[in-house]
Amino acid sequence: MKRQRRWVALLVVWSLAGGAAWAQATVVQAPLGGQPLPLPGRVACGPATEGWTVSEDSRSVRPPSSRGGRVGQPGVLQVAPTASECTSPPETITLVATGAFPEADPASVLLAADEGRLELRGRGLTGAQVFWPGASRDGRLEHETCLDAGPSELPQTCVLPVRRGVPADVPLFLLPAGARFGDGVLTFDASGRRLEPAELRLRPSRVVLASVLPGVLALDLSAGEGRLALPHPEAIAAVDCSPARCELSEDGVFVRAVPGLPTSLGLRVRLVPRVFVSRGEALESTASAVLQLLHCPVELASGPPLRGAEDVRVVVRVDPRCAQGVRSFRWRANGEPAEVVQVVREEEVAFVLLRVGRLGADRLTLTATRSEVDPTVIATTSADTLPVPQPRASLELPGFGKIDFIPTNREASLSVASPAEAARLVPLPVVGAYSVRMEQGRFRVRGDENSSGFVPLRFGYRVEGLPQALRSVDLAVVQERTQRALREASVPAPLGASALSEEPLVEFLCADREGKSQRILPGQPTRIPFDARDSCRIAIHRERLRPEDGLQEIILEVDVTSANGVVREAARVNERMVLQPGGEPRTFWLKNVLEQFDRIVVRVSHVVDESRYLLAAPSSRASLPSVQWAATVEGSRLRLYATATIPSGLYRLNQPTGQLTLNFGLLSRLTLLDEHGKEGLFGLELGLMGVGLVQTGGLLNDYPPTLAAVAGLGIRVPLGGGPAGGQAALSIHIWGAYEFREAYFTKPVDGSPGREVGRWALIFGPSISLGNIGMNL
């Protein structure tokens, strides 16, 4: 009714505005090839665009010809009240060329409001447009266009879709192709006459409604009078509900003065002219029904129900006057039986918990009858349904951050956002998939260790404000759209931290001097008796792994290095393994630990794999050592070995003195060893040496080459590692030598007889030695 009065007032204003409408016009439209349009109170300040022609006196404008213009193409014209005012910034109006005005047969216009269909016949309907007010309150218009109405030489038919449920008195306006409609738009016909909006009105000869009475024929009279909402109150001309008194309102019917306490009331309505209600193939101008009179007020205490959710339940609040017999009520939800789950009394009010199942309609209507044998409706209520909220949940492992799966070997913390201000979602367990428990105000979720696959998290929908006994009732069951995997959550076991505890996960064991197994602690260099070198082993205790840590992927590395730094490849171990919690310990015996001072290094590390492990701070390296042991095989402190030496530039200190150019020999050397098997700097030396093998002149230019037994002291500096027996070193020697040669006499310069040189000599000089073949004493 309000909408109808608003549009009537608007039509009156448009009709009475007259020439004043030009002052507010922003769009002027006329058919192609039409007559000139006067510009009352205005003059054109220049030429028009898009084929429009301005007259010589600038007081009128002519639409484009039917051949040269385009329908709906807007043009621009600058105007002003007088020609002298064109120098100031002029006003701009839009010129629109439309198609020819359509002609509709008034008797053919049919509006099926509830079906959303408008039918009309006539001529020139191709491209014609129908405008009507939209459903929004801002006054926006909706419109549809007749795209193809058939050949123009024959009567044409146009069927347009309209919004379902439009009012029966909705104003419809028929305009030509390309036209506009609304405030500030002036429309002219081909003769140049301005058309009022009322002349553009399209009035249906018949308006057909599917129903003029509500779906639930029940009236609540608990307050003494009742209000019945009608789907089309604008279509009702008169109403009668004798012996009570009925009055029409803007949105329905008020029922007053109902005598006594009847259970039903007859209602008859008469429709306004040209409006009909369909009854199959027949059209009727009246409608009647029997209203069930409700004297028991009820309301939904649980708020709007969810649409499309599983196992939907609602809580109905029943007024104290009906609370006594509420257990005998029979309830129906949208016409289907509803199960009474629980009845709770709080003071004098009764709360009924109903199971209504899955809802698919946009609205839920609940009705209650007295009993199965008495179908009289005594209470009804309805509410719009809400779409199912999408749970926004996250799982988190304390200390390791968020995860996207449900762990089966430990609990994860679950957080879920509230779907509404007075509602919340509570996680529900799924038998055979996962369990849920509450701890310190937070939900804990753990998957079934015997299950695998994928499962969505399920939640119970609960609302606040219900009685205490109903606050834990799930009013619906909703679930995530995505599914989460059920699998173990693997976290790196504390290999390093446990190595110092009483029950380490991995331990390094070797026998002591008494043959008893001793545990070697990581980070502490340890010495192993030489006889116990074959007793060393690595024990991995799978039985000490916690199930909540999951599978462990580790790398075991063993390196054995000799005293001179040579790596024993045959002793090397590099094994990658996956450990399952439980079972017997795994033992790895060390091999090829052969010599004294062999150094053993054992490393056990996790494989940092983000697809397996949950890492608080993932590393970019392939693996990180978690625990490391180092041990050295004990050895003696003396070493006797043989080496080949090539002294270069030995110097004979006693007479005759001089340099012995080329020398070569074999030495035996006795030296001290440190705790790592490295030989000392000084050593006692004994050997055979060929000296003076080449004569290059000098004081000893004729000294014969000889073989000498040498003994003395040497200082030896290794030059680098190498294979066993092949180490090179730089040495400085001072030897006493006994020469195995024939007698040798000096030759004085003055020619006097020479003196025999003795076979004992003192020799000093550097050498390069190669080899280290011997034994530790």
MOSUL-V641414 format. One record per pair of residues at least 12 apart in sequence whose C-alpha atoms are under 7 Angstrom apart, sorted by the first residue. I is the first residue (numbers start at 1). GAP is how many residues later the second one is. D is the distance in Angstrom with one decimal. If there is no record, write none. Layout:
I,GAP,D  I,GAP,D
This chain:
1,233,6.0  1,249,5.7  4,165,7.0  11,186,6.3  11,187,6.4  14,182,6.8  14,183,6.8  15,181,5.7  19,21,6.8  24,160,6.0  25,159,4.4  25,160,5.9  25,161,6.5  26,67,4.9  26,68,6.1  26,158,5.2  26,159,6.3  27,66,5.8  27,67,4.6  27,68,6.0  27,157,6.2  27,158,4.7  27,159,6.3  28,66,6.2  28,67,5.0  28,68,6.2  28,157,5.9  28,158,4.9  28,159,6.2  29,66,5.7  29,67,4.5  29,68,5.7  29,69,6.6  29,150,7.0  29,157,6.3  29,158,5.1  29,159,6.2  30,33,6.7  30,66,6.7  30,67,5.5  30,68,5.7  30,157,6.1  30,158,4.8  30,159,5.9  30,160,6.7  31,66,5.5  31,67,4.5  31,68,5.2  31,69,5.6  31,158,6.4  31,159,5.7  32,31,5.8  32,32,5.6  32,33,5.5  32,34,4.8  32,37,6.7  32,65,5.6  32,66,6.0  32,67,6.2  33,30,6.0  33,31,5.8  33,32,4.2  33,33,4.9  34,29,5.9  34,156,4.2  34,157,6.1  34,158,6.6  35,27,6.2  35,155,6.0  35,156,5.2  35,157,5.1  36,24,6.1  36,25,5.3  36,26,4.1  36,27,6.8  36,156,6.0  37,23,5.3  37,24,5.3  37,25,6.0  37,155,5.3  38,21,6.0  38,22,4.2  38,23,6.6  39,20,5.4  39,21,5.2  41,40,5.7  42,17,6.9  42,37,6.2  42,38,5.4  42,39,4.3  42,40,6.3  43,15,5.3  43,16,5.1  43,36,5.5  43,37,5.6  43,38,6.1  43,39,6.0  43,40,6.3  44,14,5.0  44,15,6.6  44,34,6.0  44,35,4.5  44,36,6.7  45,33,5.4  45,34,5.1  45,35,6.7  45,38,6.9  45,41,5.6  46,32,6.4  47,30,6.9  48,27,6.9  48,28,5.8  48,29,4.9  49,26,5.0  49,27,5.6  49,28,7.0  50,25,5.2  51,13,4.9  51,18,6.3  52,12,5.1  63,34,6.5  70,27,6.9  71,26,5.5  71,27,5.0  71,28,5.8  71,106,6.9  71,107,5.5  72,24,5.8  72,25,5.5  72,26,5.5  72,106,3.9  72,107,6.4  73,23,6.0  73,24,6.3  74,20,6.3  74,21,5.5  74,22,4.6  75,19,5.6  75,20,4.7  75,21,6.3  76,16,6.8  76,17,6.1  76,18,4.9  76,19,5.9  77,15,5.7  77,16,5.5  77,17,6.5  78,12,5.9  78,13,5.5  78,14,4.5  78,15,6.4  79,12,5.3  79,13,6.2  98,78,6.3  98,79,5.8  98,80,5.0  98,81,5.4  99,77,5.4  99,78,5.0  99,79,6.6  100,76,6.0  101,74,6.7  101,75,4.9  102,21,6.0  102,22,4.6  102,23,5.4  102,26,6.5  102,74,6.0  103,19,5.5  103,20,5.2  103,21,6.4  104,16,6.7  104,17,5.7  104,18,4.3  104,19,6.6  105,16,5.8  105,17,5.3  106,99,6.4  107,98,5.4  108,12,5.2  108,13,5.8  108,97,6.8  109,95,4.6  109,96,5.5  109,97,6.8  110,94,5.4  110,95,6.2  110,96,5.1  110,97,6.0  111,93,6.3  111,95,6.4  111,96,4.8  111,97,6.2  112,95,5.9  112,96,4.8  112,97,6.2  113,51,6.1  113,52,5.4  113,53,5.5  113,54,6.9  113,55,6.5  113,94,6.9  113,95,6.4  113,96,5.9  114,50,5.1  114,51,4.5  114,95,5.7  114,96,5.9  115,49,5.8  116,45,5.6  116,46,4.6  116,47,5.2  116,48,4.2  116,49,6.8  117,42,6.9  117,43,5.9  117,44,4.8  117,45,5.6  118,41,5.6  118,42,5.1  118,43,6.3  118,44,6.7  119,39,5.9  119,40,4.5  119,41,6.5  120,37,6.0  120,38,5.5  120,39,6.7  121,34,6.7  121,35,5.5  121,36,4.4  121,37,6.2  122,33,5.4  122,34,5.3  122,35,6.6  123,29,6.7  123,32,5.5  123,33,5.6  124,28,6.3  125,21,6.5  125,24,6.0  125,31,6.5  125,33,7.0  126,20,5.4  126,21,5.8  126,22,5.3  126,23,5.1  127,18,5.9  127,19,5.1  127,20,5.5  127,49,6.8  127,50,4.6  128,17,5.8  128,18,5.5  128,47,6.0  128,48,4.6  128,49,4.8  129,14,6.7  129,15,5.7  129,16,4.5  129,17,6.4  129,45,5.8  129,46,5.2  129,47,6.1  129,48,6.3  130,13,5.4  130,14,5.6  130,15,6.6  130,42,6.5  130,43,5.4  130,44,4.7  130,45,6.4  131,12,4.3  131,13,6.9  131,41,5.8  131,42,5.1  131,43,6.7  132,38,7.0  132,39,5.9  132,40,5.0  132,41,6.5  144,16,6.5  146,12,5.9  146,14,6.9  167,65,6.5  167,67,7.0  168,39,6.4  168,66,6.6  168,67,6.0  169,65,6.8  172,29,5.7  172,30,5.1  172,31,6.8  173,27,5.3  173,28,4.4  173,29,5.1  174,26,5.6  174,27,6.3  174,28,5.8  175,25,6.8  205,69,6.0  206,68,4.9  206,69,5.8  207,67,6.1  207,68,4.6  207,69,6.1  208,67,6.0  208,68,4.9  208,69,5.6  208,70,6.5  209,67,6.2  209,68,4.7  209,69,6.3  210,67,5.8  210,68,5.6  211,66,6.0  212,18,6.4  212,19,5.9  212,20,5.7  213,17,5.6  213,18,6.6  214,15,6.9  214,16,5.7  214,17,6.4  217,73,7.0  217,74,5.0  217,75,6.2  218,73,5.1  218,74,4.4  218,75,5.8  218,76,6.7  219,72,6.4  219,73,6.1  219,74,5.0  219,75,5.6  220,73,6.1  220,74,4.5  220,75,6.1  221,72,6.5  221,73,5.7  221,74,5.3  222,72,6.9  222,73,4.6  222,74,6.0  222,75,6.0  225,30,5.8  225,31,4.9  226,28,5.9  226,29,5.1  226,30,6.8  227,26,5.7  227,27,4.6  227,28,6.2  228,24,5.6  228,25,5.2  228,26,6.5  229,22,6.0  229,23,4.3  229,24,6.5  230,21,6.3  230,22,4.7  233,17,6.5  233,18,5.4  233,19,5.5  235,36,5.5  235,37,5.6  235,40,6.7  236,33,6.6  236,34,5.9  236,35,4.5  236,36,5.8  237,33,5.5  237,34,5.0  237,35,4.8  238,31,5.7  238,32,5.2  239,29,5.8  239,30,4.4  239,31,6.3  240,27,6.0  240,28,5.2  240,29,6.3  241,24,6.9  241,25,5.6  241,26,4.6  241,27,6.3  244,12,6.2  244,13,5.4  244,14,4.7  244,15,6.7  245,12,5.8  263,29,6.0  263,30,5.1  264,26,6.4  264,27,5.4  264,28,4.5  264,29,5.1  265,25,5.6  265,26,5.1  265,27,6.6  265,28,6.9  266,23,6.0  266,24,4.5  266,25,6.1  267,21,5.5  267,22,5.4  267,23,6.0  267,24,6.9  268,19,5.8  268,20,4.2  268,21,6.6  269,17,5.7  269,18,5.4  269,19,6.2  270,15,6.2  270,16,4.5  270,17,6.7  271,14,5.4  271,15,5.9  292,85,5.9  293,85,6.8  294,83,6.7  294,84,4.5  294,85,5.2  295,83,6.1  295,84,7.0  296,23,6.6  296,26,5.9  296,82,6.0  296,83,5.3  297,21,6.4  297,22,5.6  297,82,6.3  298,18,6.6  298,19,5.5  298,20,4.7  298,21,6.1  298,81,6.4  298,82,6.7  298,83,6.4  299,17,5.6  299,18,5.3  299,19,6.9  299,82,5.9  300,15,6.0  300,16,4.6  300,17,6.1  301,14,5.5  301,15,5.5  301,16,5.7  302,12,5.9  302,13,5.2  302,161,6.5  304,79,6.1  304,80,6.1  304,81,5.4  304,82,6.4  305,80,5.1  305,81,6.2  306,79,5.5  306,80,4.8  306,81,5.7  306,82,5.5  307,52,5.1  307,53,5.7  307,78,5.6  307,79,5.5  307,80,4.9  307,81,5.9  308,50,5.9  308,51,5.5  308,52,5.6  308,79,6.8  308,80,6.2  309,49,5.9  309,79,6.0  309,167,6.1  309,168,6.1  309,169,5.9  310,47,6.7  310,48,5.5  310,166,5.9  310,167,5.0  310,168,6.6  311,44,7.0  311,46,4.7  311,47,5.9  311,165,5.4  311,166,6.2  312,43,6.1  312,44,5.7  312,45,5.0  312,46,5.8  312,163,5.5  312,164,4.3  313,40,6.8  313,41,5.4  313,42,4.4  313,43,5.7  313,162,4.5  313,163,6.1  314,39,5.8  314,40,5.4  314,41,6.7  314,161,6.2  315,36,6.3  315,37,5.5  315,38,4.6  315,39,6.3  316,35,5.5  316,36,5.1  316,37,6.6  317,33,6.0  317,34,4.7  317,35,6.6  318,31,6.2  318,32,5.2  318,33,6.2  319,30,5.8  319,31,7.0  320,28,5.2  320,29,4.9  320,30,7.0  323,26,6.2  323,27,5.3  328,42,6.7  328,43,5.9  329,39,6.0  329,40,5.7  329,41,5.0  329,42,5.5  330,38,5.4  330,39,5.2  330,40,6.5  330,41,5.6  330,42,6.6  331,35,6.9  331,36,5.7  331,37,4.5  331,38,6.5  332,34,5.7  332,35,5.4  332,36,6.5  333,23,6.3  333,31,6.7  333,32,5.8  333,33,4.7  333,34,6.8  334,30,6.0  334,31,5.2  334,32,6.4  338,16,6.2  338,17,5.7  338,18,5.1  339,15,5.5  339,16,5.1  339,17,6.9  340,12,7.0  340,13,6.0  340,14,4.7  340,15,6.6  341,12,5.4  341,13,5.6  341,14,6.6  362,22,5.9  362,23,5.3  363,20,5.7  363,21,4.2  363,22,5.2  364,18,5.4  364,19,5.5  364,20,6.2  364,21,6.5  365,16,5.9  365,17,4.2  365,18,6.7  366,14,5.4  366,15,5.4  366,16,6.0  367,12,5.7  367,13,4.3  367,14,6.7  368,12,6.3  389,30,6.2  390,90,6.6  391,25,6.9  391,88,6.9  391,89,5.9  392,24,5.6  392,25,5.6  393,21,7.0  393,22,5.5  393,23,4.2  393,24,6.6  394,20,5.9  394,21,5.4  394,22,6.5  395,17,6.1  395,18,5.6  395,19,4.7  395,20,6.6  396,16,5.5  396,17,5.1  396,18,6.5  397,15,5.0  397,16,6.2  399,217,6.5  400,214,6.1  400,215,5.9  400,216,4.6  401,215,6.8  404,80,6.6  405,79,5.0  405,80,4.9  405,81,6.2  406,40,6.5  406,41,5.8  406,78,6.5  406,79,6.1  406,80,5.1  406,81,6.5  407,39,5.9  407,40,5.5  407,79,6.1  407,80,5.3  407,81,5.0  407,82,5.2  408,38,5.7  408,39,4.1  408,40,5.5  408,41,4.8  408,78,6.5  408,79,5.5  408,80,5.0  409,40,6.4  409,79,5.5  409,80,6.5  409,138,6.1  409,139,4.7  409,141,6.7  410,36,6.1  410,138,4.9  411,33,5.8  411,34,5.4  411,35,4.7  412,32,5.5  412,33,5.3  412,34,6.4  413,29,6.9  413,30,5.9  413,31,4.8  413,32,6.4  414,29,5.3  414,30,6.0  414,31,6.6  422,41,5.7  422,42,5.4  423,39,5.7  423,40,4.2  423,41,6.1  424,37,6.1  424,38,5.5  424,39,6.3  425,34,5.7  425,35,5.5  425,36,4.9  425,37,6.3  426,33,5.1  426,34,5.0  426,35,6.6  427,31,5.9  427,32,4.2  427,33,6.2  428,30,5.5  428,31,5.2  428,32,6.3  432,16,6.2  432,19,6.8  433,14,5.8  433,15,5.3  433,18,6.2  434,12,5.5  434,13,3.9  434,14,5.1  435,12,6.3  447,39,6.3  451,35,7.0  452,34,5.0  452,35,6.3  453,32,5.7  453,33,5.6  454,29,5.7  454,30,5.2  454,31,4.3  454,32,5.8  455,28,4.9  455,29,5.3  455,30,6.5  456,23,6.3  456,24,5.5  456,26,6.2  456,27,4.2  456,28,5.7  457,22,5.6  457,23,5.8  458,19,6.8  458,20,5.8  458,21,4.3  458,22,6.7  459,18,5.7  459,19,5.3  459,20,5.9  460,14,4.9  460,15,7.0  460,16,5.9  460,17,4.8  460,18,6.5  461,13,5.3  461,14,5.4  461,15,5.1  461,16,6.1  462,12,5.4  462,13,5.8  488,62,5.9  489,60,6.9  489,61,5.8  490,59,5.2  490,60,4.3  490,61,5.7  490,62,7.0  490,122,6.2  490,123,4.9  490,124,6.3  491,58,5.1  491,59,6.6  491,122,5.1  491,123,5.4  492,57,6.9  492,60,6.8  492,114,7.0  492,121,6.6  493,56,6.3  495,131,6.0  495,132,6.4  496,130,5.3  496,131,4.8  500,21,6.9  505,35,6.1  505,36,5.1  505,39,6.1  505,40,7.0  506,33,5.7  506,34,4.6  506,35,6.1  507,12,7.0  507,31,5.9  507,32,5.4  507,33,6.8  508,12,5.5  508,29,6.1  508,30,4.8  508,31,6.5  509,27,5.6  509,28,5.5  509,29,6.4  510,22,7.0  510,25,5.4  510,26,4.2  510,27,6.6  511,21,5.5  511,24,5.9  512,16,7.0  512,17,6.6  512,20,6.8  513,16,6.2  521,108,6.9  522,105,6.7  522,106,5.6  522,107,4.5  523,105,6.6  523,106,6.0  525,105,5.4  525,106,5.6  526,104,6.7  526,105,4.6  526,106,6.3  527,104,5.6  527,105,4.8  527,106,5.7  527,107,5.9  528,103,6.7  528,104,5.9  528,105,4.7  528,106,5.6  529,104,6.0  529,105,5.2  530,66,6.4  530,103,5.5  530,104,5.4  530,105,6.7  533,60,6.3  533,100,6.8  536,53,6.2  536,54,5.7  537,50,6.6  537,51,5.4  537,52,4.2  537,53,5.5  538,49,5.6  538,50,5.0  538,51,6.4  539,46,6.5  539,47,5.7  539,48,4.5  539,49,6.5  540,45,5.5  540,46,5.1  540,47,6.3  541,44,4.4  541,45,6.6  542,37,6.7  542,38,6.8  542,39,5.4  542,40,5.3  542,41,6.0  542,42,6.5  542,43,5.5  543,38,6.0  543,39,4.1  543,40,5.4  543,41,6.3  543,42,6.7  545,36,5.0  545,37,6.8  546,35,6.3  547,34,5.7  550,31,7.0  551,27,6.6  551,28,5.7  551,29,5.2  551,30,6.9  552,26,5.5  552,27,5.0  552,28,6.8  553,24,5.7  553,25,4.3  553,26,6.3  553,53,6.0  553,54,5.8  554,22,5.8  554,23,5.6  554,24,6.4  554,50,6.8  554,51,5.5  554,52,4.4  554,53,5.5  555,19,6.8  555,20,5.6  555,21,4.4  555,22,6.4  555,49,5.7  555,50,5.4  555,51,6.3  555,52,6.8  556,18,5.6  556,19,5.3  556,20,6.4  556,47,6.0  556,48,4.8  556,49,6.9  557,16,5.2  557,17,4.5  557,18,6.7  557,45,5.8  557,46,5.1  557,47,6.4  558,14,5.4  558,15,4.8  558,16,6.6  558,43,5.8  558,44,4.6  558,45,6.5  559,12,6.7  559,13,5.0  559,14,6.8  559,41,5.9  559,42,5.3  559,43,6.6  560,12,6.6  560,33,7.0  560,38,6.5  560,39,5.6  560,40,4.7  560,41,6.5  561,37,5.6  561,38,5.1  561,39,6.6  562,35,6.6  562,36,4.5  562,37,6.3  563,34,5.4  563,35,5.7  563,113,6.6  563,114,5.5  563,115,6.7  564,157,5.8  565,156,6.2  566,156,6.8  566,157,6.8  570,22,6.5  571,20,5.4  571,21,5.0  596,37,5.5  596,38,5.8  596,39,4.7  597,35,5.7  597,36,4.7  597,37,5.6  597,38,5.8  597,79,5.8  597,80,5.4  598,34,5.8  598,35,5.4  599,32,5.9  599,33,4.4  599,34,6.5  600,30,5.6  600,31,5.1  600,32,6.1  601,28,5.7  601,29,4.6  601,30,6.6  602,26,5.6  602,27,5.1  602,28,6.5  603,22,6.5  603,24,6.0  603,25,4.5  603,26,6.6  604,21,6.2  604,22,6.0  604,23,5.5  604,24,6.5  605,18,6.7  605,19,5.8  605,20,4.3  605,21,4.6  605,22,6.6  606,17,6.1  606,18,6.4  606,19,7.0  606,20,6.7  607,15,6.6  607,16,4.9  608,14,6.0  608,15,5.4  636,140,5.8  636,141,5.8  637,35,5.6  637,36,4.6  637,37,6.5  638,33,5.8  638,34,4.6  638,35,5.6  638,138,5.7  638,139,5.2  639,31,5.7  639,32,5.5  639,33,6.4  639,34,6.8  639,136,5.8  639,137,4.2  639,138,5.6  640,28,6.9  640,29,5.6  640,30,4.5  640,31,6.7  640,134,5.6  640,135,5.6  640,136,6.3  641,27,5.6  641,28,5.5  641,29,6.8  641,131,5.9  641,132,5.1  641,133,3.7  641,134,6.1  642,25,5.6  642,26,4.3  642,27,6.2  642,130,5.9  642,131,5.2  642,132,6.0  643,23,6.0  643,24,5.4  643,25,6.4  643,126,6.4  643,127,5.8  643,128,4.8  643,129,5.5  643,130,6.7  644,21,6.1  644,22,4.7  644,23,6.3  644,125,5.4  644,126,5.3  644,127,6.3  645,19,6.1  645,20,5.6  645,21,6.0  645,122,6.4  645,123,5.6  645,124,4.0  645,125,6.3  646,17,6.0  646,18,4.7  646,19,6.6  646,121,5.4  646,122,5.3  646,123,6.1  647,16,5.5  647,17,6.4  647,119,5.7  647,120,3.7  647,121,6.1  648,13,6.5  648,14,6.2  648,15,6.6  648,118,6.3  648,119,5.6  649,12,5.1  649,13,7.0  649,116,6.4  650,113,6.6  650,114,5.7  650,115,4.5  650,116,6.8  651,112,5.6  651,113,5.3  651,114,5.9  652,109,7.0  652,110,6.1  652,111,4.7  652,112,6.7  653,109,5.5  653,110,5.9  654,107,6.2  654,108,6.2  658,41,5.9  658,42,6.0  660,31,6.4  660,32,4.7  661,31,5.7  661,33,6.1  661,34,6.8  662,29,6.5  662,30,5.5  662,31,5.2  662,32,5.6  663,26,7.0  663,27,5.4  663,28,4.5  663,29,6.0  663,30,6.1  664,25,5.7  664,26,5.2  664,27,6.7  665,23,5.6  665,24,4.0  665,25,5.7  666,21,5.6  666,22,5.6  666,23,6.4  667,18,6.4  667,19,5.6  667,20,4.2  667,21,6.6  668,17,5.7  668,18,5.3  668,19,5.8  669,14,6.2  669,15,5.6  669,16,4.6  669,17,6.6  670,13,5.5  670,14,5.2  670,15,6.5  671,12,4.5  671,13,6.6  681,34,5.5  681,35,5.5  681,36,6.7  682,32,5.8  682,33,4.8  682,34,6.5  683,30,5.9  683,31,5.4  683,32,6.6  684,28,5.9  684,29,4.9  684,30,6.4  685,26,5.5  685,27,5.3  685,28,5.8  685,29,6.5  686,24,5.7  686,25,4.3  686,26,6.7  687,22,5.8  687,23,5.4  687,24,6.5  688,19,7.0  688,20,5.7  688,21,4.6  688,22,6.0  689,18,5.8  689,19,5.2  689,20,6.3  689,21,6.9  690,16,5.9  690,17,4.5  690,18,6.2  691,14,6.0  691,15,5.7  691,16,6.3  692,13,4.8  692,14,6.7  693,12,4.9  706,33,6.4  706,34,6.3  706,35,5.8  707,32,5.9  707,33,5.4  708,29,5.9  708,30,5.3  708,31,4.2  708,32,5.8  709,28,5.5  709,29,5.2  709,30,6.6  710,25,5.8  710,26,5.6  710,27,4.3  710,28,6.6  711,24,5.2  711,25,5.5  711,26,6.6  712,22,5.8  712,23,4.3  712,24,6.0  713,20,6.0  713,21,5.7  713,22,6.5  714,17,6.6  714,18,5.6  714,19,4.4  714,20,6.5  715,16,5.3  715,17,5.2  715,18,6.5  716,13,6.4  716,14,5.9  716,15,4.3  716,16,6.7  717,12,5.4  717,13,5.2  717,14,6.2  718,12,6.2  725,46,4.6  725,47,4.4  725,48,5.1  726,44,6.1  726,45,4.3  726,46,6.3  727,43,5.8  727,44,5.1  727,45,6.2  728,41,5.7  728,42,4.5  728,43,6.3  729,39,6.0  729,40,5.3  729,41,6.5  730,37,6.1  730,38,4.9  730,39,6.4  731,35,5.6  731,36,5.2  731,37,6.2  732,33,5.7  732,34,4.2  732,35,6.3  733,31,5.6  733,32,5.5  733,33,6.1  734,29,5.7  734,30,4.4  734,31,6.8  735,27,5.9  735,28,5.2  735,29,6.4  736,25,5.9  736,26,4.7  736,27,6.3  737,23,5.7  737,24,5.1  737,25,6.1  737,26,7.0  738,21,5.5  738,22,4.7  738,23,6.5  739,20,5.1  739,21,6.5  743,13,6.8  744,12,5.6  744,13,5.6  745,12,5.7
